[in-house]
Amino acid sequence: MNPTIYALLLFVHLAGAAFWVGGMATMHLAVRPAAAAVLEPPLRLPFMAAALGRFLRGVDIALAALWISGMAMFMAIGGFRGAHWRIHAMFTLALVMTVVYVFIRGRVFPRLRRAVADKQWPQAGTQLGTVRQLVALNLALGTLVFAVALVGRAA
C-alpha cells in the first residue's frame, strides 16, 4: 500500500479512537459528575440524555471510521496470518467495545430517552446508571487498546 494512503488511514483511525475514548472520558469523568452535582433529576436526566445523544451520533461516525480504516490497514498487512500479536489484541478489544457500544446505542439509550420523555425519573436514572457502567467498561478497554498499540510496538 502507498505509504501516504497508509498514513492517512492511520490518521483517520487515531482520530476516531481519540474522539471515542476521549469523549467517554469527558462524559464519564467531567460532564456526568458535574451534572449530578448541580442539577436535580428532572433537569439532569434530560440534559444527560441530550448530551449523550449528541455524543453517540459522533461515535457512530467515529466507529465507522475506525472499522473502515482499521480493516483497510489490516488487509494491507495481509490479514491475521502476518499480524503482530498487538493487532490481534486490538482487533479483539475493538470487537468487545463495539458490542458494548451497540448494546448502549440500541438498547439502553432508547430506554433512557423513553423514560426521560415520560418523566419516569427513577427508570431514567437506572438506565443512565447502566450507561455509566458500560461507558466505564469501554473507557477501560479503550485505554487498554491505546496501551497495547503503543507498548506492544516494543514487544
PyRosetta script that sets phi, psi and omega in degrees:
from pyrosetta import init, pose_from_sequence

init()
pose = pose_from_sequence("MNPTIYALLLFVHLAGAAFWVGGMATMHLAVRPAAAAVLEPPLRLPFMAAALGRFLRGVDIALAALWISGMAMFMAIGGFRGAHWRIHAMFTLALVMTVVYVFIRGRVFPRLRRAVADKQWPQAGTQLGTVRQLVALNLALGTLVFAVALVGRAA")
pose.set_psi(1, 143.8)
pose.set_omega(1, 177.6)
pose.set_phi(2, -57.3)
pose.set_psi(2, 130.3)
pose.set_omega(2, -177.7)
pose.set_phi(3, -59.6)
pose.set_psi(3, -33.1)
pose.set_omega(3, 179.2)
pose.set_phi(4, -68.8)
pose.set_psi(4, -41.1)
pose.set_omega(4, 178.3)
pose.set_phi(5, -65.4)
pose.set_psi(5, -42.6)
pose.set_omega(5, 178.5)
pose.set_phi(6, -61.3)
pose.set_psi(6, -43.6)
pose.set_omega(6, 179.1)
pose.set_phi(7, -63.0)
pose.set_psi(7, -38.7)
pose.set_omega(7, 177.7)
pose.set_phi(8, -65.5)
pose.set_psi(8, -42.8)
pose.set_omega(8, 176.5)
pose.set_phi(9, -62.0)
pose.set_psi(9, -41.3)
pose.set_omega(9, 178.9)
pose.set_phi(10, -64.2)
pose.set_psi(10, -40.2)
pose.set_omega(10, 176.5)
pose.set_phi(11, -60.5)
pose.set_psi(11, -48.5)
pose.set_omega(11, 179.4)
pose.set_phi(12, -59.3)
pose.set_psi(12, -41.9)
pose.set_omega(12, -179.3)
pose.set_phi(13, -63.1)
pose.set_psi(13, -48.6)
pose.set_omega(13, -179.3)
pose.set_phi(14, -67.3)
pose.set_psi(14, -36.9)
pose.set_omega(14, 177.7)
pose.set_phi(15, -64.4)
pose.set_psi(15, -42.3)
pose.set_omega(15, 177.4)
pose.set_phi(16, -63.1)
pose.set_psi(16, -43.5)
pose.set_omega(16, 179.7)
pose.set_phi(17, -65.7)
pose.set_psi(17, -41.8)
pose.set_omega(17, -180.0)
pose.set_phi(18, -63.6)
pose.set_psi(18, -41.8)
pose.set_omega(18, 178.8)
pose.set_phi(19, -62.7)
pose.set_psi(19, -48.7)
pose.set_omega(19, -175.7)
pose.set_phi(20, -65.7)
pose.set_psi(20, -53.9)
pose.set_omega(20, -176.0)
pose.set_phi(21, -69.9)
pose.set_psi(21, -43.6)
pose.set_omega(21, 177.8)
pose.set_phi(22, -63.4)
pose.set_psi(22, -38.6)
pose.set_omega(22, 177.7)
pose.set_phi(23, -65.2)
pose.set_psi(23, -40.3)
pose.set_omega(23, 177.1)
pose.set_phi(24, -62.7)
pose.set_psi(24, -42.5)
pose.set_omega(24, 179.1)
pose.set_phi(25, -61.2)
pose.set_psi(25, -44.5)
pose.set_omega(25, -179.8)
pose.set_phi(26, -63.1)
pose.set_psi(26, -48.0)
pose.set_omega(26, -179.3)
pose.set_phi(27, -64.3)
pose.set_psi(27, -44.1)
pose.set_omega(27, -173.7)
pose.set_phi(28, -75.8)
pose.set_psi(28, -40.3)
pose.set_omega(28, -172.7)
pose.set_phi(29, -98.0)
pose.set_psi(29, -15.7)
pose.set_omega(29, -176.8)
pose.set_phi(30, -125.1)
pose.set_psi(30, -57.5)
pose.set_omega(30, -172.7)
pose.set_phi(31, -65.8)
pose.set_psi(31, -52.3)
pose.set_omega(31, -177.3)
pose.set_phi(32, -61.5)
pose.set_psi(32, -49.2)
pose.set_omega(32, 179.3)
pose.set_phi(33, -62.5)
pose.set_psi(33, -36.9)
pose.set_omega(33, 178.8)
pose.set_phi(34, -66.5)
pose.set_psi(34, -43.0)
pose.set_omega(34, 178.1)
pose.set_phi(35, -62.6)
pose.set_psi(35, -41.4)
pose.set_omega(35, 179.7)
pose.set_phi(36, -65.0)
pose.set_psi(36, -31.9)
pose.set_omega(36, -177.2)
pose.set_phi(37, -75.7)
pose.set_psi(37, -28.8)
pose.set_omega(37, -172.0)
pose.set_phi(38, -120.4)
pose.set_psi(38, -9.7)
pose.set_omega(38, -176.4)
pose.set_phi(39, -120.7)
pose.set_psi(39, 137.1)
pose.set_omega(39, 173.3)
pose.set_phi(40, -74.9)
pose.set_psi(40, 157.1)
pose.set_omega(40, -176.5)
pose.set_phi(41, -48.6)
pose.set_psi(41, -42.0)
pose.set_omega(41, -179.3)
pose.set_phi(42, -63.8)
pose.set_psi(42, -19.0)
pose.set_omega(42, 175.1)
pose.set_phi(43, -102.0)
pose.set_psi(43, -40.8)
pose.set_omega(43, -176.3)
pose.set_phi(44, -63.7)
pose.set_psi(44, -46.2)
pose.set_omega(44, -173.6)
pose.set_phi(45, -67.8)
pose.set_psi(45, -43.4)
pose.set_omega(45, 174.0)
pose.set_phi(46, -64.0)
pose.set_psi(46, -38.0)
pose.set_omega(46, 177.5)
pose.set_phi(47, -60.7)
pose.set_psi(47, -48.4)
pose.set_omega(47, -178.4)
pose.set_phi(48, -65.6)
pose.set_psi(48, -38.6)
pose.set_omega(48, 177.1)
pose.set_phi(49, -62.4)
pose.set_psi(49, -41.5)
pose.set_omega(49, 179.1)
pose.set_phi(50, -67.4)
pose.set_psi(50, -44.4)
pose.set_omega(50, 179.4)
pose.set_phi(51, -64.0)
pose.set_psi(51, -43.3)
pose.set_omega(51, 177.8)
pose.set_phi(52, -63.2)
pose.set_psi(52, -40.7)
pose.set_omega(52, 178.8)
pose.set_phi(53, -57.8)
pose.set_psi(53, -44.8)
pose.set_omega(53, 178.1)
pose.set_phi(54, -65.1)
pose.set_psi(54, -44.9)
pose.set_omega(54, -179.9)
pose.set_phi(55, -63.4)
pose.set_psi(55, -43.6)
pose.set_omega(55, -178.1)
pose.set_phi(56, -64.8)
pose.set_psi(56, -33.8)
pose.set_omega(56, 174.8)
pose.set_phi(57, -62.6)
pose.set_psi(57, -39.6)
pose.set_omega(57, 176.3)
pose.set_phi(58, -66.7)
pose.set_psi(58, -38.7)
pose.set_omega(58, 178.9)
pose.set_phi(59, -66.6)
pose.set_psi(59, -35.2)
pose.set_omega(59, 175.9)
pose.set_phi(60, -54.2)
pose.set_psi(60, -45.6)
pose.set_omega(60, 180.0)
pose.set_phi(61, -69.2)
pose.set_psi(61, -45.9)
pose.set_omega(61, -179.7)
pose.set_phi(62, -60.9)
pose.set_psi(62, -41.0)
pose.set_omega(62, -179.0)
pose.set_phi(63, -65.9)
pose.set_psi(63, -41.9)
pose.set_omega(63, 175.8)
pose.set_phi(64, -61.4)
pose.set_psi(64, -44.4)
pose.set_omega(64, 179.2)
pose.set_phi(65, -62.7)
pose.set_psi(65, -40.6)
pose.set_omega(65, 179.3)
pose.set_phi(66, -62.7)
pose.set_psi(66, -48.7)
pose.set_omega(66, -177.5)
pose.set_phi(67, -68.3)
pose.set_psi(67, -41.4)
pose.set_omega(67, -179.6)
pose.set_phi(68, -65.6)
pose.set_psi(68, -49.0)
pose.set_omega(68, -178.8)
pose.set_phi(69, -68.0)
pose.set_psi(69, -40.7)
pose.set_omega(69, 179.8)
pose.set_phi(70, -62.6)
pose.set_psi(70, -45.0)
pose.set_omega(70, 180.0)
pose.set_phi(71, -67.9)
pose.set_psi(71, -36.0)
pose.set_omega(71, 177.3)
pose.set_phi(72, -63.8)
pose.set_psi(72, -44.3)
pose.set_omega(72, 178.1)
pose.set_phi(73, -67.6)
pose.set_psi(73, -37.6)
pose.set_omega(73, 179.0)
pose.set_phi(74, -61.8)
pose.set_psi(74, -45.0)
pose.set_omega(74, 178.9)
pose.set_phi(75, -67.3)
pose.set_psi(75, -32.5)
pose.set_omega(75, 179.8)
pose.set_phi(76, -64.8)
pose.set_psi(76, -27.4)
pose.set_omega(76, 178.9)
pose.set_phi(77, -94.3)
pose.set_psi(77, 4.1)
pose.set_omega(77, 176.1)
pose.set_phi(78, 96.6)
pose.set_psi(78, 13.1)
pose.set_omega(78, 177.4)
pose.set_phi(79, 80.7)
pose.set_psi(79, -160.2)
pose.set_omega(79, -174.8)
pose.set_phi(80, -62.9)
pose.set_psi(80, -35.0)
pose.set_omega(80, -173.7)
pose.set_phi(81, -55.9)
pose.set_psi(81, -45.9)
pose.set_omega(81, -176.7)
pose.set_phi(82, -97.9)
pose.set_psi(82, 7.3)
pose.set_omega(82, -173.4)
pose.set_phi(83, -81.6)
pose.set_psi(83, 141.7)
pose.set_omega(83, 174.1)
pose.set_phi(84, -65.5)
pose.set_psi(84, 155.5)
pose.set_omega(84, -178.5)
pose.set_phi(85, -56.4)
pose.set_psi(85, -33.1)
pose.set_omega(85, -177.9)
pose.set_phi(86, -67.6)
pose.set_psi(86, -29.0)
pose.set_omega(86, 176.8)
pose.set_phi(87, -66.7)
pose.set_psi(87, -44.3)
pose.set_omega(87, 176.8)
pose.set_phi(88, -59.7)
pose.set_psi(88, -44.2)
pose.set_omega(88, -179.1)
pose.set_phi(89, -64.2)
pose.set_psi(89, -45.5)
pose.set_omega(89, 180.0)
pose.set_phi(90, -63.4)
pose.set_psi(90, -40.3)
pose.set_omega(90, 179.4)
pose.set_phi(91, -61.8)
pose.set_psi(91, -45.9)
pose.set_omega(91, -179.9)
pose.set_phi(92, -63.7)
pose.set_psi(92, -46.3)
pose.set_omega(92, 178.5)
pose.set_phi(93, -62.8)
pose.set_psi(93, -38.8)
pose.set_omega(93, 178.3)
pose.set_phi(94, -62.4)
pose.set_psi(94, -40.2)
pose.set_omega(94, 177.4)
pose.set_phi(95, -62.0)
pose.set_psi(95, -46.3)
pose.set_omega(95, -179.8)
pose.set_phi(96, -62.6)
pose.set_psi(96, -46.8)
pose.set_omega(96, 179.5)
pose.set_phi(97, -60.4)
pose.set_psi(97, -39.0)
pose.set_omega(97, -179.9)
pose.set_phi(98, -66.5)
pose.set_psi(98, -41.5)
pose.set_omega(98, 177.7)
pose.set_phi(99, -61.6)
pose.set_psi(99, -44.5)
pose.set_omega(99, 178.4)
pose.set_phi(100, -61.1)
pose.set_psi(100, -44.5)
pose.set_omega(100, -179.7)
pose.set_phi(101, -62.9)
pose.set_psi(101, -44.9)
pose.set_omega(101, -179.5)
pose.set_phi(102, -61.3)
pose.set_psi(102, -37.1)
pose.set_omega(102, 176.9)
pose.set_phi(103, -64.6)
pose.set_psi(103, -45.0)
pose.set_omega(103, 177.0)
pose.set_phi(104, -60.0)
pose.set_psi(104, -51.2)
pose.set_omega(104, -173.4)
pose.set_phi(105, -66.6)
pose.set_psi(105, -40.7)
pose.set_omega(105, -173.3)
pose.set_phi(106, -93.4)
pose.set_psi(106, -20.7)
pose.set_omega(106, -174.3)
pose.set_phi(107, -120.5)
pose.set_psi(107, -57.0)
pose.set_omega(107, -171.4)
pose.set_phi(108, -75.7)
pose.set_psi(108, -47.3)
pose.set_omega(108, -177.4)
pose.set_phi(109, -61.9)
pose.set_psi(109, -43.8)
pose.set_omega(109, 176.1)
pose.set_phi(110, -59.8)
pose.set_psi(110, -36.5)
pose.set_omega(110, 176.5)
pose.set_phi(111, -64.9)
pose.set_psi(111, -40.6)
pose.set_omega(111, 177.3)
pose.set_phi(112, -61.2)
pose.set_psi(112, -47.7)
pose.set_omega(112, -179.0)
pose.set_phi(113, -61.3)
pose.set_psi(113, -42.4)
pose.set_omega(113, 178.8)
pose.set_phi(114, -63.3)
pose.set_psi(114, -44.4)
pose.set_omega(114, -179.6)
pose.set_phi(115, -63.1)
pose.set_psi(115, -40.3)
pose.set_omega(115, 177.6)
pose.set_phi(116, -65.3)
pose.set_psi(116, -45.1)
pose.set_omega(116, -179.9)
pose.set_phi(117, -60.5)
pose.set_psi(117, -35.0)
pose.set_omega(117, 180.0)
pose.set_phi(118, -88.7)
pose.set_psi(118, 2.5)
pose.set_omega(118, -178.7)
pose.set_phi(119, 56.9)
pose.set_psi(119, 36.4)
pose.set_omega(119, 176.3)
pose.set_phi(120, -93.2)
pose.set_psi(120, 79.1)
pose.set_omega(120, -170.5)
pose.set_phi(121, -62.3)
pose.set_psi(121, -41.6)
pose.set_omega(121, 178.2)
pose.set_phi(122, -62.4)
pose.set_psi(122, -43.4)
pose.set_omega(122, 178.7)
pose.set_phi(123, -65.3)
pose.set_psi(123, -42.2)
pose.set_omega(123, 178.3)
pose.set_phi(124, -62.1)
pose.set_psi(124, -41.2)
pose.set_omega(124, 178.1)
pose.set_phi(125, -62.8)
pose.set_psi(125, -38.8)
pose.set_omega(125, 177.4)
pose.set_phi(126, -63.2)
pose.set_psi(126, -45.1)
pose.set_omega(126, -179.6)
pose.set_phi(127, -66.0)
pose.set_psi(127, -40.4)
pose.set_omega(127, 177.6)
pose.set_phi(128, -64.2)
pose.set_psi(128, -37.1)
pose.set_omega(128, 175.8)
pose.set_phi(129, -62.4)
pose.set_psi(129, -39.1)
pose.set_omega(129, 176.7)
pose.set_phi(130, -64.8)
pose.set_psi(130, -43.4)
pose.set_omega(130, 176.4)
pose.set_phi(131, -58.2)
pose.set_psi(131, -45.7)
pose.set_omega(131, -178.9)
pose.set_phi(132, -58.0)
pose.set_psi(132, -46.2)
pose.set_omega(132, -179.7)
pose.set_phi(133, -64.1)
pose.set_psi(133, -42.8)
pose.set_omega(133, -178.9)
pose.set_phi(134, -70.9)
pose.set_psi(134, -35.4)
pose.set_omega(134, 175.7)
pose.set_phi(135, -66.5)
pose.set_psi(135, -39.4)
pose.set_omega(135, 177.1)
pose.set_phi(136, -60.4)
pose.set_psi(136, -42.5)
pose.set_omega(136, 176.9)
pose.set_phi(137, -61.2)
pose.set_psi(137, -49.4)
pose.set_omega(137, -178.8)
pose.set_phi(138, -67.1)
pose.set_psi(138, -32.3)
pose.set_omega(138, 176.3)
pose.set_phi(139, -64.2)
pose.set_psi(139, -43.8)
pose.set_omega(139, 177.2)
pose.set_phi(140, -63.5)
pose.set_psi(140, -44.4)
pose.set_omega(140, 178.9)
pose.set_phi(141, -64.5)
pose.set_psi(141, -41.0)
pose.set_omega(141, 178.8)
pose.set_phi(142, -63.7)
pose.set_psi(142, -39.6)
pose.set_omega(142, 176.1)
pose.set_phi(143, -64.1)
pose.set_psi(143, -39.3)
pose.set_omega(143, 176.6)
pose.set_phi(144, -63.1)
pose.set_psi(144, -38.1)
pose.set_omega(144, 177.2)
pose.set_phi(145, -60.3)
pose.set_psi(145, -45.5)
pose.set_omega(145, 177.9)
pose.set_phi(146, -59.8)
pose.set_psi(146, -42.9)
pose.set_omega(146, 179.5)
pose.set_phi(147, -63.0)
pose.set_psi(147, -45.6)
pose.set_omega(147, 179.2)
pose.set_phi(148, -61.5)
pose.set_psi(148, -43.9)
pose.set_omega(148, -178.2)
pose.set_phi(149, -62.2)
pose.set_psi(149, -41.0)
pose.set_omega(149, -175.8)
pose.set_phi(150, -87.4)
pose.set_psi(150, -51.6)
pose.set_omega(150, -178.1)
pose.set_phi(151, -69.6)
pose.set_psi(151, -35.8)
pose.set_omega(151, -179.8)
pose.set_phi(152, -62.0)
pose.set_psi(152, -22.3)
pose.set_omega(152, 177.5)
pose.set_phi(153, -63.9)
pose.set_psi(153, -27.6)
pose.set_omega(153, -177.3)
pose.set_phi(154, -83.9)
pose.set_psi(154, -17.1)
pose.set_omega(154, -176.0)
pose.set_phi(155, -94.6)
pose.dump_pdb("model.pdb")
